[in-house]
Amino acid sequence: GTVTLGESTLTVAGDFYLDGGELRVCGGTLNVLGDLYVSSNLTFVSGKINVSGDLIHKSGKLHVGSGDLYVADDYLMAVPKTNETGETVLNSGSGKLTMQYSNADIVVGGDFYMDTVHGVECANGTITVAGDFVQKADFAPRKFVASRYHKVVLNGTEPQTVKLESRESAFGYLVVDNTAGIVVTDYLAAHYLQSTGEEL
């Protein structure tokens, strides 16, 4: 079924598992004081979503029409698993992220990591990342696709790694707002590139 959060506030004191059905945020505020696990559809029409931990997007579609999505730690479009040595590894998932309007904002305090069979499609809006930006897998449709109207801002305080494994991936407007700079480990493509306030 579908649960709609209107102009009210819902606070989850720990982790929130969205698994089955659809959650629609329409003008309200969702506060998750732990990690947010998305395994079905989350339609963010407007309002605010605040995640105090990680956003772990395993499957389903996360559509950001407008509004503010704040993730204190990492946004992982992948499936975390524990291997035989007890380490956490990230396996490929099936989540999809879409962004629609100019006032759609995603702020990630840690890394943005995507390894998903459905990729990312951003028509507009802004993703701000303080950590590394990683797009895994080198074949379609596992790619990050942004129009020239969509902006990615890298604003960390230490050097940030940018890794695009698909040659079909491309940023729209990439802003490097980090005096420590970025490290490109594989491939980089963008419609526009700006660094520390000066056009390149």
Solvent accessible surface area in square Angstrom, and as a share of the most:
residue,aa,sasa,rsa
1,G,97,0.93
2,T,79,0.46
3,V,100,0.57
4,T,81,0.47
5,L,18,0.09
6,G,31,0.29
7,E,164,0.73
8,S,64,0.41
9,T,90,0.52
10,L,74,0.37
11,T,72,0.42
12,V,32,0.19
13,A,90,0.70
14,G,33,0.32
15,D,67,0.35
16,F,40,0.16
17,Y,133,0.51
18,L,16,0.08
19,D,114,0.59
20,G,50,0.48
21,G,38,0.37
22,E,43,0.19
23,L,8,0.04
24,R,82,0.30
25,V,0,0.00
26,C,39,0.23
27,G,32,0.31
28,G,3,0.03
29,T,33,0.19
30,L,0,0.00
31,N,33,0.17
32,V,0,0.00
33,L,97,0.48
34,G,15,0.15
35,D,34,0.18
36,L,1,0.00
37,Y,40,0.15
38,V,0,0.00
39,S,34,0.22
40,S,13,0.08
41,N,66,0.34
42,L,1,0.01
43,T,21,0.12
44,F,0,0.00
45,V,58,0.33
46,S,37,0.24
47,G,21,0.20
48,K,103,0.44
49,I,0,0.00
50,N,52,0.27
51,V,2,0.01
52,S,58,0.38
53,G,9,0.08
54,D,33,0.17
55,L,0,0.00
56,I,10,0.05
57,H,0,0.00
58,K,63,0.27
59,S,31,0.20
60,G,24,0.23
61,K,87,0.37
62,L,0,0.00
63,H,43,0.19
64,V,0,0.00
65,G,4,0.04
66,S,16,0.10
67,G,14,0.13
68,D,61,0.32
69,L,1,0.01
70,Y,98,0.37
71,V,0,0.00
72,A,31,0.24
73,D,65,0.34
74,D,39,0.20
75,Y,0,0.00
76,L,20,0.10
77,M,0,0.00
78,A,0,0.00
79,V,29,0.17
80,P,37,0.23
81,K,107,0.45
82,T,99,0.58
83,N,44,0.22
84,E,165,0.74
85,T,100,0.58
86,G,54,0.51
87,E,108,0.48
88,T,95,0.55
89,V,59,0.34
90,L,56,0.28
91,N,65,0.33
92,S,49,0.32
93,G,8,0.08
94,S,43,0.27
95,G,0,0.00
96,K,54,0.23
97,L,0,0.00
98,T,17,0.10
99,M,4,0.02
100,Q,74,0.33
101,Y,116,0.44
102,S,82,0.53
103,N,89,0.46
104,A,0,0.00
105,D,46,0.24
106,I,1,0.00
107,V,57,0.33
108,V,1,0.01
109,G,35,0.34
110,G,15,0.14
111,D,49,0.26
112,F,0,0.00
113,Y,37,0.14
114,M,1,0.00
115,D,17,0.09
116,T,0,0.00
117,V,48,0.28
118,H,92,0.41
119,G,1,0.01
120,V,1,0.01
121,E,86,0.39
122,C,6,0.03
123,A,57,0.44
124,N,40,0.21
125,G,4,0.03
126,T,28,0.16
127,I,0,0.00
128,T,20,0.12
129,V,0,0.00
130,A,38,0.30
131,G,14,0.14
132,D,45,0.23
133,F,0,0.00
134,V,21,0.12
135,Q,0,0.00
136,K,63,0.27
137,A,18,0.14
138,D,104,0.54
139,F,111,0.46
140,A,52,0.40
141,P,72,0.45
142,R,37,0.13
143,K,50,0.21
144,F,0,0.00
145,V,58,0.34
146,A,6,0.05
147,S,39,0.25
148,R,122,0.44
149,Y,156,0.59
150,H,0,0.00
151,K,74,0.31
152,V,0,0.00
153,V,24,0.14
154,L,0,0.00
155,N,63,0.32
156,G,8,0.08
157,T,130,0.76
158,E,127,0.57
159,P,83,0.52
160,Q,4,0.02
161,T,37,0.22
162,V,0,0.00
163,K,49,0.21
164,L,0,0.00
165,E,34,0.15
166,S,2,0.01
167,R,144,0.53
168,E,98,0.44
169,S,1,0.01
170,A,29,0.22
171,F,0,0.00
172,G,0,0.00
173,Y,55,0.21
174,L,0,0.00
175,V,17,0.10
176,V,8,0.05
177,D,82,0.42
178,N,5,0.02
179,T,137,0.80
180,A,47,0.36
181,G,23,0.22
182,I,45,0.23
183,V,75,0.43
184,V,62,0.36
185,T,74,0.43
186,D,61,0.31
187,Y,53,0.20
188,L,58,0.29
189,A,27,0.21
190,A,41,0.31
191,H,87,0.39
192,Y,90,0.34
193,L,52,0.26
194,Q,43,0.19
195,S,27,0.17
196,T,71,0.41
197,G,60,0.57
198,E,124,0.56
199,E,111,0.50
200,L,138,0.69
